[in-house]
Amino acid sequence: MSISSTQAGPNNKGSNWQAFGPGILLASAAIGGSHLISSTQAGALYGWQLAIMIILANFFKYPFFKFGTDYVYDTGESLIAGYAKKSRLYLWAFFILSLAASVISTGAVALLAAVILGFMLPESWGLSNSTLAVIVMGISWFFLIVGHYKMLDKLTKWIMVALTVTTLAAVIIAAGKPTAIAPNFVPVSPWNLANLAFIVALMGWMPAPLEFSAINSMWISAKVKADNTTHRQGLIDFNVGFIVTALLALVFLALGLFVQYGSGVEIQTQGGAYVGQLINMYTATIGEWSRLLVAFIAFMVMFGTTITCADGYGRINAESWRLIKGDIEVSQKQILVWTTYSALGGYIIITFFTGQLGAMLKFAMITAFISAPIFGWLNYSLAKNDHQLSSGMKLYSIAGLIFLGGIALLFMAQLVGFLD
């Protein structure tokens, strides 16, 4: 049965604030290392040159994310349930990829949150990034157990508003007084194979790992049960979240461009070292008074991302396991088990990358991009059978698969030595 035809509930009064939720959660999960670090570095290193890759990554991933929203409202089921109906092979392929992605992505965002937290705390405390990561993950886990979806829904809306307002203010001020170009500055081109890994990493989490389309479908299911939203409201929520995320990526790129590009200051390409430079971008434009405030907002963004990752991966892994076992429904206990798996597995990943935040973020983003064509194909194959796709949407989707698959193959060919 289509959820779109469900009778309107008490909150079903147009696209009001209450109707927003899953799309904002998706944006909260998306605006992490890809925006704070990669997009800003792209602007600082290459100016506007890589803006086109940010636009293309968002443009070609859009239909595969949208299919998740459409599928829930058309069928009343999550994308994962659709995979299971189509083929057990599809379900197992998704589950195995998700098991790996859940610990890699959760670990990466938690470590970045820990590094920002360490930037805020006094050095005399002597807390290592690993210890801070445990604190971040522990508090995230506790929040999910106590408040779960409703708390997550409310928290992320205000985090997104604070980040958007602060970053826009910084960029507007920076645009009015851009950094003077150093006399010996020579622009560098990113269009060579040596920079392919940087470009792939930039696009990997842009706007988010593609498996988040399945996570979003789980959040939509929870939202429908809680607030009885319509398909129209769901699409407005999704589109607003997706578009804001894409635009903010360009805003962060502009921040790096206006403050650092051509300034002669060495750009720290390692994630941990770059956090200090990122905070300095805001203080150089807004004022020194804002240092702790900006650091706090950046931490809350990454904290929110850690929560959404742990919650989202916990939900899709629990749903996948339910379908594999043939259970009727997912229990809160099962979600708790798989949420704990994401947190503990993420911490184990962190121990392998101790002191290498930049390497870990790059690894996570590249992994996400390489797996994107697989998740994209899963969603497209499901949507074309269960949703009446127009010829234009089919061509759009195929073009997206070619774009994502082509660059992924190019990168892997370089990785194994076929390209110099």
N, C-alpha and C positions, 0 to 999 in steps of 0.2 A: 504494500500500500504506500502511496506517495504521502510523505509527511506534509507536502505543500497543501494538501486538501484538508488537513486537520483543522478543526474549529479553533478559532482564535482564543487564546487564553487572556488572562488579565494583563499581561505585559505586551500583548500583540497590538500595539497602537502605533504602527509605523516604525520607521527606523530610528527609535530613540536611543538614549545612552544605554538603557538596560539591555537592549537587543545586541549590543556589541559584546564580544567575548572571545570566541575561538580565533577570529581574525586578528584581534589584538594580542592574544596569546602567541599566535604564529609570529607576529611582528616582534614580540618580546624575545622569543627564541631566536629569531633571525638576527636581531641587532646585538651582535656580540663581537667576537673576534674579527668577523668579516668587515664590520663597520668601524669599530673603534681602532683596530690595528691596520688591517689590509687596505681598506679604502683610503684612510688617512695617509698611509705610507705611499700608496699609488699616486696621490696628489702631490706629496712632498718630493717624490723621486722623478715623476714623469709629467707633472702638470695635468692638463686635461686629456692627454693622449689615451689613457686607459678608461676614460668615461664611456667610450663606445662598448668596451667589453662588459662593463657593469650593466649597461642598458641591454645588450644582447643576451646576457645571462638571465636577467629578469624576464625579458620578453619571451625567450624560448622555453623557460620553465613554467611560465604562467598557466598554459592549458593543463598541464599535469597536476598542478596544485588545485586548479578550479574543478577538475573532475572529482576530487574528493568531496567538495561541498555539494556538487550536483548529485553525486551518487547517494549520499546520505539522505537528502531530501526526496529523491526519486524512489528509493527502495526501503528506507528506514533502517538500513544496515551500514556498517562501516566498510571501508575499502577492503579491509582484511577479510571480512566475511565474503566479499565478492571474489577475492582471490581464491578462497577455499572452494566456492561454488564452481568456479571456472576449472580449477585443477588443483589436486593435492601438490603437484610439482610447483605451481605458482606459490602456494602457501609456504611450502618448505623453503623455497628460494628466498622469499621475503623474510621468513623467520631467521634463517641463518645470517643473512646480511644485516638484519636488525640487531641480532645478538652482538655482532662485532661493532656496529655503528653506535650502539647505546653506550658502551664503555668508552669508546674513543671520543665521541662528542661530549659526553658528560664530564669525562676527565679533563678535556681541553678547556671547556668553559669554566669549570670549577678552579682550575689552576690559574687562569687569567683573573678570576675574581679574587683568588688568594693573593696574587701579586699586587693587585690594586689595593687590597686591604692592608697589605704590608707597607705600601707607600703611605697610607694614612696613619699607621700606628707608630709610636716612638721606637727608634732603633734600640733603645735600652731594653725593650721587652725581649728582644732576641728570638722571636718566633720565626722558624723556617717556613718557606713556602709550603712544604709538605704538611707541616702542622696546621698552618692556616687553611690549607685545602681540606683537611679533615674537619676543621671547624665549620667551613662553608658547607660542606656536604652534610654534616651532621645536623646543622640548623635547617638546611633545605629539607632533609628527610623528615625532621620533626614538624615543620610547617605543613608538609603534605599529609602527614598522619593526623594532625590536629584539625586543619581547616579544609584540606583537599580542594576540590574544584572551586567551590564558592569563594574561598579565600584567594586562590590563585587568580580567579576571574577579576576580583576587585583590585588586588595589589598591582597587577601588571598595567592596568589602565593608567594609574597615576604615575608609575615609573616612566611609561612612554611619554606622558605629557611633560614631565619634568625634563627628560632628556631632549625632547624635540624643542622646547622653548629655549633651553640653555644653549644647545648647539646652533640653532638659528641665530640667536643673539650674537654668539661668538663669530659666526661666519659673516653676518651683516657688518659688524664692527671691523672685522679683518678686511673685508672687501673695501671699506672706506679708507683704510690705511694699510695697503698691502706692503709686505716686506720688500725692501729695496734689493734689486738684483745685484749680486756680487760682480765686480768688474771682470773677474776671470771665469765666470760661470759659462759652461758649455752644456747645452741641453743634451740629454741622453735619450736615445730611442729604445723603447721596450720591444720593438718588432724584430726580435731575433730569437733563435732557439735557446740561447743562454738564459733568457728571461721567461721561457715557456712555463717553468715550474711556478714562478711568481704569479703569472696570469691565471694558470689553472687553479692555484690556491685562492686567488682573489674571487674567482667565479664559483668555487666549490660550495661555499656557504652563502651564495648570493641567489635569492634572498635568504635561503636556508637549505640544509640538506634535503634532497627530494623525498626521502622517506618521511619527512614531516607532513607530507600530504596525507599519509595514512594516520599519523598522529592527530592532525587537524580533524580528520573525519571522526576520530574518537571523541575529541573535545566538542565537536558539533553535536554528536549523539547525546553527550552529557548536557549540553546547553538546551537542546530541544526538550529533554526530560524535565529540566529545571524551570525553563521559561516559556516553553511551547512556541518557539520562534517559527516564522514562515520561511519558505525558500527565498523569497524576495529579501527578507531581512538578513538571511544567512549570506546571500551573495553581496549585499551592501557591506556587511561586516567583513567578509573575506576581501573584497576589492579595496576597501579603505585600508585594511591592514597591509595588504600586499603593496599597494601603490605608495603608502607612506614609507614602508620599508625601502622600496626602490629609490624613492626620492631622497631619503635620508642618507643612503649610500653615496649619492652624488654630493650631498651637503657635506658629509665627512671628507670626501675627496677634495672639495673646495676649501675646507678648513686647512688641510695639509698643504694645498697649493698656495693659498694666500699668506700663510704664516711661515712655511719652510721652503717652498720651491725656489731655487735659485739664490737662497740666502747665504750660501757658503757654509752653513752649519752641517756637519756630518749627520746623516740620517741613520739612526740606530735601527738596523733591520731585525734584531732579535727582539721578540715580543716583550720580555721583561724590561729590557733597557728602554724600549720605546714608550712604555707606560709613562715614565717621567716626562718625556718630550711631549706626549699627548696632553698631559695635564698642563704643561707649560704653555701650550698653544692657547688654551682657554684663558689662563692668567695674563698672557701677553696681550690679549684683546679686551677681556672684560675687566681685568684688574687683579692684583695680587690678593685682594681680600677674598676672592672667589676660590682660592686654591683648594681648601678643604671641602667646600661645598661641591665643587666640580668632581673632586675625587670621590666624594660620597655618592653623587649621582651616578658616576661611572661604575662604582662598586655595586650600587643597587641594580643597575642595568645587568651586570654580569651575574649578580645574585639571582635576579629574576630569570635570567637565561638558564642558570643552573637548575632552578626549581622546575621550569617548564620542560627542560630536557629530561630530568629525572622522572617527572610525572608522565610526560608523553611517551617516553620509551617504556616505562613501567606498564602503561596501559596497552601499548601495541604488542609487547611481548606476552603479557597476560592473555590478551585476546587471541593471539596466534596459538599459544599453548592450549587454550580452551578449545579452539577449533580442531587442533591436532588430536586432542584427547576425545573430542566429541561431547564435551560437557554442554549443559543448557545455557548457562550464563557464567560471567566472570564474577567472582566474589571479591570483596574488598581485601581479604586476606591474600588472594593471588596477586592483586595489584601491588600490595605491600611487599610481597616476596620479590617481584620483578623490579620494583622501584629500588629495593635494597640491592639487588644484583647490579643495577646501573651505577649506584653510588659506590659500592665496594669494588666493582670491576673498574670503574673510573679511577679510583684511588690507586689500584694496582698499576694501571697504565701510567699514572703520574710518577710512581716510583721509578719507572724506566726512563723518564724524561726529567729527572730531578735537575734543576738549574738550566733546563733547555726549553723554556716556554715557547720561544719562537719556532723551534724544531717541531714541538708537539702540535702547535696550532697549524703549521704548514702541513704536517702529516695528516691531521684530521681533515683539513679542507681539501687536500688533494684526494684523499680516500673518498670523501663525499662526492667529488666531481666524477671520479672514475665510475662510481656505482650509480650515478644519476641516470645514464641511459637505460639501465636495467629497471629501476623504479619507474622511469618514464614509460617504458614499454608496458610494464604491468598495468599501469593506470590507463594507458591508451587502449590496450587490448580489451580491458574491462569496459571502458566507456563506450567504445564503438559497438559493443554487443548489447549493452544494457541502457544506453542513452542515445537518443536520436541525434547523432552528430551531423551538422551540415557539411557540405563538401569543403567549404572554407575552413572549418575547424579541423577536418581530417588533414587537409594540406598543411595547415598551421602546425598540427601535432607532428606530422611526418618531418617537416622542416626542422622542428625542435629536436627530434631524435637524431637527425642527420648532423645538426650542429653539435649537440652534446657528444654523440658517439664519435664524430670525426675528430674533435679536439682531444677526446680521451684516448683514441687510438694513436693520434699523433704523439701525445705525451708518452704513452707506453712504448711506442717505437723508439723514441729518444731514450727512454729509461733503460731499455735492453741493448742499446748501442747500434740500432739500425740507422740512426741519424746522428750526425756529428754537429 
